Amino acid sequence: AHGVPAQVYHQLQHRGLKFIDTTCPIVRKAQQVASQLASEGYFVVVYGDPGHAEVKGLLDRAGPKSKAGLSVSSIFRGRLPKRLAILSQTTRLPHEVQAFVGELLTSLEKFQDIRIAVTLCSHVARRAREAASLASSTDVVVVVGDPQSSNSNRLVEWCNQFGYARLVSSANMIDVEWQELKVAQTVGVTSGTSSPDWLIDEVIDAIERLD
């Protein structure tokens, strides 16, 4: 789903191997945007985790005049390029991207040419809005997701700005000793983007059995 560098496709084709490309269509679109902006002569900045597979794929499409990071200071030292394009890892949260763009804009000089491409996943943005509302109106929010998922972990952090949230990766983590859950009158459940429905259902069933 996260995509891979173009070289991986070339290697598979060179070896005559058949493969099924399951790259998320939204990620594929972001890759195309990165390639297009680079071809227009922009230095491409990707807001995202440089070690994430998706970000590596975006940087590969953008070529040598590109960098990724989670803060302006981690990407640039000194003056910024005169022609700059910004896009983001598709699963970042909207408020994170807005803060990064704001930080970058304060560093720009008036003569600089800047392009901002919207590459966020609309599903992630909608989920963030719904999660904030959920956290504000319940005692506890259970976020179903993989502990290694940056999206799921950021969703927990986001919910904790409005209430109390905790990440679980299986129904077995719904424990009667979980004090906040034990005393909660209302419990909300949300999930990371890749959590399957059956896992979410199992977690909900486990919560209901606590009553």
C-alpha positions as CSV (number, residue, x, y, z in Angstrom):
1,A,0.0,0.0,0.0
2,H,2.9,2.4,0.8
3,G,4.5,2.1,-2.6
4,V,8.1,1.4,-3.6
5,P,10.9,3.2,-5.5
6,A,10.6,2.9,-9.3
7,Q,13.7,0.8,-9.4
8,V,11.9,-2.1,-7.8
9,Y,9.5,-2.2,-10.7
10,H,12.4,-2.1,-13.2
11,Q,14.1,-5.0,-11.4
12,L,10.9,-7.1,-11.4
13,Q,10.4,-6.4,-15.1
14,H,14.0,-7.1,-15.9
15,R,13.8,-10.5,-14.2
16,G,10.5,-11.3,-16.1
17,L,8.5,-11.7,-12.9
18,K,4.8,-11.2,-12.8
19,F,3.6,-9.0,-9.9
20,I,0.5,-7.4,-8.6
21,D,0.9,-3.7,-7.6
22,T,-1.2,-3.0,-4.5
23,T,0.0,0.5,-4.0
24,C,-2.7,2.7,-2.6
25,P,-4.2,4.9,-5.5
26,I,-3.8,8.0,-3.3
27,V,-0.1,7.2,-2.8
28,R,0.3,6.6,-6.5
29,K,-1.2,10.0,-7.2
30,A,1.2,11.6,-4.7
31,Q,4.1,9.9,-6.5
32,Q,2.9,11.4,-9.8
33,V,2.7,14.8,-8.2
34,A,6.2,14.6,-6.9
35,S,7.5,13.6,-10.3
36,Q,5.7,16.4,-12.0
37,L,6.8,19.1,-9.6
38,A,10.4,17.9,-10.0
39,S,10.1,18.0,-13.8
40,E,9.0,21.6,-13.5
41,G,12.2,22.5,-11.7
42,Y,11.0,22.7,-8.2
43,F,12.9,21.5,-5.2
44,V,10.5,19.0,-3.6
45,V,9.9,19.0,0.1
46,V,8.0,16.0,1.5
47,Y,6.5,16.5,5.0
48,G,6.8,13.0,6.5
49,D,9.0,10.4,8.2
50,P,12.1,10.0,6.0
51,G,12.4,6.3,7.1
52,H,8.8,5.5,6.0
53,A,8.4,3.4,2.9
54,E,5.9,5.8,1.3
55,V,8.2,8.8,1.8
56,K,11.1,6.9,0.3
57,G,9.0,6.2,-2.7
58,L,8.0,9.9,-3.0
59,L,11.6,11.0,-2.8
60,D,12.6,8.5,-5.4
61,R,10.0,10.0,-7.8
62,A,11.1,13.5,-7.0
63,G,14.8,12.8,-7.7
64,P,18.0,14.3,-6.2
65,K,16.5,17.7,-5.6
66,S,14.2,16.6,-2.8
67,K,14.3,16.1,0.9
68,A,11.9,14.9,3.6
69,G,11.5,15.6,7.3
70,L,9.1,16.5,10.1
71,S,10.5,20.0,10.7
72,V,12.0,22.8,8.5
73,S,15.2,22.7,10.6
74,S,15.7,19.0,9.9
75,I,15.5,19.6,6.2
76,F,17.3,22.8,5.5
77,R,20.4,24.5,6.9
78,G,20.6,28.2,5.8
79,R,18.7,29.7,2.9
80,L,15.9,27.8,1.2
81,P,15.8,27.1,-2.5
82,K,14.1,29.8,-4.6
83,R,11.6,27.4,-6.2
84,L,10.0,25.1,-3.7
85,A,7.2,22.6,-3.8
86,I,5.6,21.0,-0.7
87,L,3.7,17.8,-0.4
88,S,3.1,15.4,2.4
89,Q,3.0,11.8,3.3
90,T,-0.6,10.9,2.6
91,T,-1.4,9.7,6.1
92,R,-0.2,12.7,8.1
93,L,-2.9,14.5,10.0
94,P,-4.1,17.9,8.6
95,H,-3.1,20.0,11.6
96,E,0.4,18.6,11.4
97,V,0.8,19.6,7.7
98,Q,-0.7,23.0,8.4
99,A,1.8,23.6,11.2
100,F,4.7,22.5,9.0
101,V,3.7,24.7,6.0
102,G,3.2,27.6,8.4
103,E,6.7,27.1,9.8
104,L,8.1,27.0,6.3
105,L,6.3,30.0,5.0
106,T,7.8,32.1,7.8
107,S,11.2,31.2,6.5
108,L,10.5,32.2,2.9
109,E,11.6,35.4,1.2
110,K,9.1,37.3,-0.9
111,F,10.7,36.5,-4.2
112,Q,10.6,32.8,-3.8
113,D,8.3,30.6,-5.9
114,I,6.4,28.1,-3.8
115,R,3.8,25.4,-4.7
116,I,1.8,23.5,-2.1
117,A,0.3,20.2,-3.3
118,V,-2.5,18.6,-1.4
119,T,-1.6,14.9,-1.1
120,L,-3.3,14.0,2.1
121,C,-5.6,11.1,2.2
122,S,-9.2,12.4,2.6
123,H,-10.1,9.3,4.7
124,V,-7.4,10.1,7.2
125,A,-8.5,13.7,7.4
126,R,-12.1,12.7,8.0
127,R,-11.1,10.2,10.6
128,A,-9.1,12.8,12.4
129,R,-12.1,15.1,12.6
130,E,-14.3,12.3,13.8
131,A,-11.8,11.1,16.3
132,A,-11.5,14.6,17.8
133,S,-15.2,14.7,18.2
134,L,-15.3,11.2,19.7
135,A,-12.6,12.0,22.2
136,S,-14.4,15.2,23.3
137,S,-17.6,13.4,24.0
138,T,-16.5,10.1,25.6
139,D,-14.5,9.1,28.7
140,V,-12.1,6.8,26.8
141,V,-11.2,6.3,23.1
142,V,-9.9,2.9,22.1
143,V,-7.8,3.2,18.9
144,V,-7.4,-0.1,17.1
145,G,-4.2,-0.3,15.2
146,D,-0.7,-1.7,14.9
147,P,1.9,-0.4,17.4
148,Q,4.2,0.0,14.4
149,S,1.7,2.2,12.5
150,S,2.7,5.8,12.5
151,N,-0.9,6.7,11.5
152,S,-2.4,4.8,14.5
153,N,0.1,6.3,17.0
154,R,-0.5,9.8,15.8
155,L,-4.3,9.3,16.0
156,V,-3.8,8.3,19.7
157,E,-1.8,11.5,20.3
158,W,-4.4,13.6,18.5
159,C,-7.3,12.1,20.6
160,N,-5.3,12.7,23.8
161,Q,-5.5,16.4,23.0
162,F,-9.2,16.2,23.5
163,G,-9.6,13.4,26.0
164,Y,-8.0,10.1,26.9
165,A,-7.1,7.5,24.3
166,R,-5.1,4.3,24.1
167,L,-3.9,2.1,21.3
168,V,-4.8,-1.6,21.2
169,S,-3.7,-4.1,18.5
170,S,-6.0,-7.0,19.5
171,A,-9.1,-7.8,21.6
172,N,-6.8,-9.5,24.1
173,M,-5.5,-6.0,25.2
174,I,-9.0,-5.1,26.5
175,D,-8.2,-5.9,30.1
176,V,-10.5,-5.6,33.2
177,E,-7.5,-4.2,34.9
178,W,-7.4,-1.2,32.5
179,Q,-8.6,1.3,35.1
180,E,-9.7,4.1,32.8
181,L,-11.8,1.7,30.8
182,K,-13.2,0.0,33.9
183,V,-14.7,3.2,35.3
184,A,-15.7,4.8,32.0
185,Q,-19.3,5.5,31.4
186,T,-18.8,6.1,27.6
187,V,-16.2,4.5,25.4
188,G,-15.4,5.4,21.8
189,V,-13.7,3.2,19.3
190,T,-11.8,4.3,16.2
191,S,-9.0,2.8,14.2
192,G,-5.9,3.4,12.1
193,T,-6.4,3.3,8.3
194,S,-5.2,-0.3,7.8
195,S,-7.1,-2.0,10.6
196,P,-9.5,-4.6,9.3
197,D,-13.2,-4.6,10.2
198,W,-13.0,-8.0,11.8
199,L,-10.4,-6.8,14.3
200,I,-12.4,-3.7,15.1
201,D,-15.5,-5.9,15.7
202,E,-13.5,-8.2,18.0
203,V,-12.3,-5.2,20.1
204,I,-15.9,-3.8,20.4
205,D,-17.1,-7.3,21.5
206,A,-14.4,-7.4,24.1
207,I,-15.3,-4.0,25.5
208,E,-19.0,-4.9,25.6
209,R,-18.2,-8.1,27.6
210,L,-16.6,-6.0,30.3
211,D,-20.1,-4.7,31.4
